[in-house]
Amino acid sequence: MDDCLFCKIISGAIPSTKVYEDDKVYAFRDIAPQAPVHVLLVPKKHISGWSQVTGESDELLAHLMRTAAVVAKQEGLEADGYRIVSNCGQNARQSVPHLHLHILGGRELSEKMN
């Protein structure tokens, strides 16, 4: 999608600090981190959010979740734990309409979700 921020990051049109990449997903550091480690993991295929997921996306979604664990381990979060967050829609504060996961860790996270 031409006007999607994450699509532009994936294509290299907007710079990012890459953490991981394969043929299906791209992971990069959040520019406004909410924890010492805050990585965004996005599918390269544009899906605007969880509401647009279909059965055809099952393989991609499984890969996305498996890759979240790989990235967390790569970032040194496996031993102490980490949080995976994904927002869907305006009321959930999804700020970029491209399906993505936040991988957060590096300190004890609060119980409250903002």
C-alpha positions, -999 to +999 in steps of 0.1 A: +000+000+000+015+033-011+006+055+019+013+029+046+041+039+070+051+003+077+051-006+040+074+023+034+097+011+062+097-024+048+106-011+013+134+010+027+118+043+017+118+053+053+148+043+074+146+020+104+168+000+127+164-035+114+164-063+140+153-092+118+141-099+083+131-129+062+109-133+031+076-129+051+083-105+080+103-075+090+113-064+126+126-031+136+132-009+167+103+013+178+112+050+175+093+058+208+101+027+229+079+019+259+105-005+274+143-010+271+136-034+243+107-025+220+106-041+186+079-040+160+073-071+140+053-067+108+043-090+079+056-078+046+022-084+031-001-055+039-029-065+062-045-034+078-054-052+111-067-083+128-102-076+115-090-082+080-073-116+087-088-145+068-081-182+067-057-176+039-035-157+064-031-187+088+004-197+077+016-161+078+002-155+113+018-187+126+051-175+111+046-141+127+041-156+162+071-180+158+093-152+147+082-131+177+098-158+199+129-158+177+133-120+179+127-121+217+155-147+221+178-127+198+172-096+219+180-115+252+145-115+265+139-152+268+152-158+303+133-130+321+102-128+299+087-104+275+053-091+264+037-094+229+011-068+222-011-062+192-038-035+189-067-036+166-086-005+156-089+031+168-102+024+203-074+000+209-049+027+199-037+011+167-018+040+153-006+025+120-032+005+100-008-024+092-010-055+113+019-056+137+032-070+170+050-051+197+077-072+215+085-055+248+110-064+275+142-057+293+126-047+326+097-058+347+066-045+329+036-030+348+004-049+351-016-019+338-020-018+300-023+018+288 
